[in-house]
Amino acid sequence: LLAHKSAIVTGSTSGIGLGIARAFAAQGADVMLNGLGQADEIEFTRAELQREYGVKVRFHGADMRRPDQIRDMAALAATAFGQVDIVVNNAGIQHVAPVEAFPQERWDAVLAINLTAAFVLVQAVVPGMKARRFGRILNVASAHGLTASPFKSAYVAAKHGLVGLTRCVAVELAEFGITANTLCPGYVKTPLVERQIADQARAHGIAPEAVVRDVMLVHQARKEFVRVEELAALAVFLASDAASSMTATAIPMDGGWTQH
Ligand code: NAD
């Protein structure tokens, strides 16, 4: 579905981003990986994807708190692949604390990585997309882009902001063949969520098993974590020609959490 396309997927050394990068490569797209991690493990993943799917796979370690590095990554992708057709703003971090005790430094980091980085990358790739009259912008927000939970002030603010940014660029760029959509997953069992189980247990003063049952999946009617592969399939569809008229949406994939 994505032959002759190229994509940048931020935060693709782990979890949802890696699943989306893999699915794009499997559909024939060249992919720029990005994220933090051990250099040898990242190189292993990069080489494995390239070998398995026969596409170009590159890596750029841009720190999403650094606009200059984000712009450098976009420039490298354009050089390596000839163009950038698809961007997935997926990198994200979480911090869980009561609002009155929320460290300002953590607020700034959550906003920078989960929201400002997306703005910077969109700004960098849009001129090329406009010139070619094709582009796909996929922003990974969260159910927390549509609703709130306690102790996540920065994350909920950033993800609501990302939904807003997506809607704005969607209407601004619609006539140029560029779509922009937000994916709003419920809980997915990735390293980000594994770390949160312990943090949430502390914040709520309950046991880790109770966090999964009574906090994370309490509103998720299906009572199961969303799978990375389901989100990756949605991303492939949104990036494909079949989704040309689908823009400015914020799509929940949350086992019946936000829409009931
Ligand atoms: P993860 O922790 O497994 O992966 C996060 C990725 O972001 C990693 O590749 C990491 O290296 C990268 N990253 C973090 N800080 C970075 C920085 N400063 N610069 C560059 N890269 C950085 O998390 P995940 O669960 O796969 O989350 C991916 C996205 O999905 C996030 O935006 C998250 O908010 C969102 N999300 C996750 C869930 C869930 O339940 N896991 C639910 C809804 C939304």
Boltz pocket constraint, residues with backbone or C-beta under 6 A from the ligand:
constraints:
  - pocket:
      binder: B
      contacts: [[A, 10], [A, 11], [A, 12], [A, 13], [A, 14], [A, 15], [A, 16], [A, 17], [A, 34], [A, 35], [A, 36], [A, 37], [A, 61], [A, 62], [A, 63], [A, 64], [A, 65], [A, 89], [A, 90], [A, 91], [A, 92], [A, 93], [A, 113], [A, 114], [A, 140], [A, 141], [A, 142], [A, 143], [A, 184], [A, 185], [A, 186], [A, 187], [A, 188], [A, 189], [A, 190], [A, 191], [A, 192], [A, 193]]
      max_distance: 6.0
